[in-house]
């Protein structure tokens, strides 16, 4: 009876692992299962936080220079239409410069010139 129970458990484990292997692979599954727990360890968390703050500082330094009148909230008073259109043209030129070099922001763009023509 014990032997049958062990074989049944072994068969269930085998089928479980085979299903994982067929879906995403054992390595991916293991990393997805273990990584969140490793990230909570103090040494790993400190290292990740340090790396993230360095990357954010680098990102702000590189891309913060090109921000055209960044806004954190709506202005108290509206802007004249011509100022808004000028800002849009300036922003389009900056975005297009990076886009044509193969770099884009976190947004997803249509990818064709007609999209940019429509925006401006």
C-alpha positions in Angstrom: 0.0 0.0 0.0 2.8 2.4 0.9 4.6 1.5 -2.3 1.5 2.4 -4.4 1.2 5.7 -2.6 4.8 6.6 -3.4 4.3 5.7 -7.0 1.1 7.8 -7.2 2.9 10.8 -5.7 5.9 10.3 -8.0 3.6 10.1 -11.0 1.8 13.3 -10.0 5.1 15.1 -9.6 6.3 13.8 -13.0 3.1 15.0 -14.7 3.3 18.4 -13.0 6.9 18.9 -14.1 6.2 17.7 -17.6 3.3 20.2 -17.9 5.5 23.0 -16.7 8.3 22.0 -19.1 5.8 22.0 -22.0 4.3 25.4 -21.1 7.3 27.5 -20.3 10.3 25.4 -19.4 11.5 24.3 -16.0 14.2 27.0 -15.8 11.7 29.8 -16.3 9.3 28.3 -13.9 12.0 27.9 -11.2 13.2 31.5 -11.7 9.7 32.9 -11.5 9.1 30.9 -8.3 12.3 31.7 -6.5 13.1 35.3 -7.7 10.4 37.1 -5.6 11.6 35.4 -2.5 15.2 36.2 -3.2 14.4 39.9 -3.8 13.1 40.1 -0.2 16.5 39.1 1.3 18.2 42.2 2.8 21.4 41.8 0.9 19.7 41.3 -2.4 17.2 44.1 -1.7 19.9 46.5 -0.9 21.8 45.7 -4.1 18.7 46.0 -6.2 17.8 49.3 -4.6 21.3 50.7 -5.2 21.3 49.6 -8.8 17.8 51.1 -9.3 18.7 54.4 -7.8 21.8 54.6 -10.0 19.8 53.8 -13.1 17.1 56.4 -12.2 19.7 59.0 -11.7 21.3 58.2 -15.0 18.0 58.3 -16.7 17.0 61.6 -15.2 20.4 63.1 -16.1 20.2 61.9 -19.7 16.6 62.6 -20.6 15.7 65.3 -18.1 17.8 67.8 -20.1 15.4 67.5 -23.0 12.1 67.9 -21.2 10.2 70.7 -22.7 8.4 72.6 -19.9 7.7 69.5 -17.8 4.4 69.6 -15.9 3.4 67.8 -12.7 -0.1 69.3 -12.7 -2.4 71.4 -14.8 -1.5 75.1 -14.9 -3.7 77.6 -13.0 -4.3 79.5 -16.2 -4.4 78.2 -19.8 -1.8 78.8 -22.4 -2.3 80.6 -25.7 -3.0 78.2 -28.6 0.2 79.3 -30.4 2.3 78.5 -27.4 0.8 75.0 -27.2 1.4 74.4 -30.9 5.0 75.6 -30.6 5.5 73.2 -27.6 4.0 70.3 -29.6 6.3 71.0 -32.6 9.4 71.2 -30.2 8.3 67.9 -28.5 7.7 66.2 -31.8 11.2 67.1 -33.0 12.8 65.7 -29.8 10.7 62.5 -29.9 11.4 62.0 -33.6 15.1 62.4 -33.1 15.2 59.5 -30.6 12.7 57.4 -32.5 14.7 57.5 -35.7 17.8 56.5 -33.8 16.0 53.4 -32.5 15.2 54.8 -29.0 11.7 55.4 -27.8 9.9 56.3 -24.5 7.8 53.8 -22.6 4.8 54.6 -24.8 4.0 52.6 -27.9 3.8 54.5 -31.1 2.2 53.7 -34.4 5.6 53.8 -36.0 4.9 55.6 -39.2 5.4 59.2 -40.2 1.7 59.7 -40.8 1.1 59.2 -37.0 3.6 62.1 -36.3 2.0 64.2 -38.9 -1.4 63.7 -37.4 -0.1 64.6 -33.9 1.3 68.0 -35.1 
